[in-house]
Amino acid sequence: MSQLFETTKVPAIIDVVTYAGSAFAVNEQGQQIFINSRIVDRCDLSEGAEVLAYIVPNYEDKRDHIPWRALRVEVPRKIDVQATVAGIETVMPAPEPQPEKTDPSWLEERIFELLAKEDGYWTTAEVAQQMDIDTKTAGNALYRLFSKRRISKADVHANPDQGRASFVLWTDKVSKFA
């Protein structure tokens, strides 16, 4: 016998993709939604992605921290339309990223400059958005800068029994976390 779940479809934004591959999204009310790693992989989700999440209340022992969990996620397609001619839409593909942004040393220097000019700290998604690159590229560059001891990071945990951080904050000087 198959049991049907009653889900609620809500728009959400992927806030954090964890090291373990799961993700946390936030809905319009600011409530967090857990998305397991199978869904993240299948939908190729990244930080900052807008999704439609089919949610149910999270497991009882986790609801205090994360009220919802997603059983399914849809990623709406975004199409750039150049013009409509005689009722026919002409679709332009998304522009290719600028090649110099993928050069590791160029990108690391631009990210370091971004972190140094601001008072405060940034998430990986914020850096990616500001640099107009994907979160994986931004995360890799940030970790290279950290490994070279040029920047500082703070791992933020939602609860004490988490093995991995919920998200990471980055800055050029550790004193900016104080």
C-alpha atoms as one frame of an Amber mdcrd trajectory, in Angstrom:
protein
   0.000   0.000   0.000   1.402   3.354  -1.032   0.996   6.276   1.330   0.672
   9.775  -0.053   2.204  12.708   1.758   0.428  16.012   1.852   3.080  18.541
   0.927   3.050  22.296   0.602   4.728  23.829  -2.456   6.708  26.945  -1.483
   9.261  29.148  -3.217  12.642  29.077  -1.495  16.258  30.089  -1.974  19.149
  27.733  -1.305  21.082  29.401   1.503  23.792  26.827   2.193  25.070  23.637
   0.598  26.930  21.695   3.291  30.173  19.775   2.934  28.144  16.564   3.237
  26.122  17.545   0.164  22.807  18.355   1.833  21.396  21.885   1.730  19.360
  24.376   3.692  16.941  26.720   1.979  14.878  29.569   3.355  11.239  30.260
   2.500   9.529  33.658   2.208   8.799  33.660   5.964  12.488  33.166   6.761
  12.008  29.591   7.973  14.657  27.007   7.111  14.037  23.950   4.958  16.346
  20.909   4.988  17.085  19.335   1.583  18.839  15.972   1.598  21.935  15.285
  -0.508  20.100  13.018  -2.990  17.823  15.906  -3.968  20.751  18.369  -4.055
  22.696  16.067  -6.405  19.739  15.202  -8.610  18.721  18.849  -9.078  22.327
  20.118  -9.159  21.489  22.740  -6.530  23.917  25.481  -5.529  23.830  28.351
  -3.058  21.589  31.179  -4.221  19.424  28.986  -6.481  15.702  29.740  -6.485
  13.564  26.611  -6.168  10.045  25.399  -5.539  10.193  23.050  -2.553   7.511
  20.506  -1.660   7.779  20.539   2.125   6.487  18.653   5.129   7.158  19.305
   8.821  10.655  18.156   9.753  11.239  15.242  12.107   9.993  16.056  15.594
  13.456  16.102  17.197  14.712  18.630  14.611  11.699  20.957  14.237  12.896
  23.466  16.833  15.896  24.354  14.652  14.745  23.486  11.121  10.931  23.454
  10.865  10.620  21.950   7.359  12.162  19.314   5.118  11.754  18.970   1.380
  10.457  15.763  -0.148  10.903  17.115  -3.668  12.356  20.216  -5.325  11.729
  21.827  -8.702  14.165  24.251 -10.272  12.228  26.685 -12.476  13.834  27.280
 -15.863  14.878  30.806 -16.666  14.851  31.777 -20.323  16.356  34.968 -21.672
  14.118  36.240 -24.432  15.689  38.600 -26.960  12.616  39.516 -28.965   9.217
  38.381 -30.096   8.754  38.402 -33.855   5.286  37.622 -35.235   4.408  35.834
 -32.007   7.558  33.656 -32.072  10.019  34.110 -29.248  13.701  34.240 -30.150
  15.657  32.736 -27.290  19.257  33.706 -26.626  21.476  31.336 -24.660  22.929
  32.609 -21.405  26.236  34.407 -21.977  29.422  32.455 -21.366  31.398  33.471
 -18.248  34.332  35.763 -18.911  37.463  33.620 -19.251  39.621  35.771 -16.956
  37.232  35.137 -14.048  38.083  31.444 -14.180  41.849  32.104 -13.910  42.567
  31.143 -10.270  45.134  33.849  -9.501  43.058  36.639 -11.091  39.944  35.487
  -9.250  41.716  35.097  -5.902  43.050  38.657  -6.113  39.595  40.094  -6.949
  38.007  38.148  -4.065  40.733  39.258  -1.653  40.160  42.888  -2.718  36.412
  42.452  -2.122  36.943  41.042   1.378  39.533  43.702   2.258  37.449  46.720
   1.205  34.406  45.850   3.326  33.973  45.892   7.096  32.423  42.561   7.998
  32.278  39.102   6.516  30.728  37.309   3.554  29.119  33.946   2.822  30.312
  31.950  -0.179  27.031  32.709  -1.972  27.444  36.448  -1.401  30.988  36.381
  -2.782  29.810  34.384  -5.800  26.985  36.808  -6.485  29.222  39.864  -6.113
  31.876  38.333  -8.406  29.231  37.034 -10.875  30.525  33.452 -10.668  29.054
  30.150  -9.466  29.320  29.208  -5.794  31.598  26.231  -6.418  34.191  28.431
  -8.160  33.905  31.039  -5.392  34.217  28.377  -2.671  37.306  26.872  -4.290
  38.974  30.288  -4.580  38.104  31.134  -0.969  39.577  27.856   0.280  42.765
  28.464  -1.738  43.090  31.926  -0.165  42.482  30.423   3.284  45.069  27.672
   2.671  47.578  30.387   1.723  46.784  32.109   5.067  45.572  35.260   3.298
  41.999  35.231   4.672  40.105  33.963   7.722  37.012  31.799   7.951  34.421
  31.026  10.615  32.421  27.798  10.607  28.873  28.380  11.870  26.998  25.459
  13.426  23.226  25.444  13.958  23.528  23.029  16.874  26.303  21.430  18.968
  26.006  17.892  17.627  26.609  18.798  13.982  29.732  17.286  12.489  29.986
  19.911   9.767  29.254  23.606   9.704  25.876  24.865   8.526  27.685  27.594
   6.609  31.016  29.402   6.444  31.806  33.106   6.796  34.876  34.697   5.152
  36.868  37.902   5.721  40.384  39.215   5.177  41.134  39.705   8.911  40.021
  37.582  11.860  39.434  40.794  13.860  36.384  41.523  11.672  34.579  38.616
  13.358  34.852  40.330  16.764
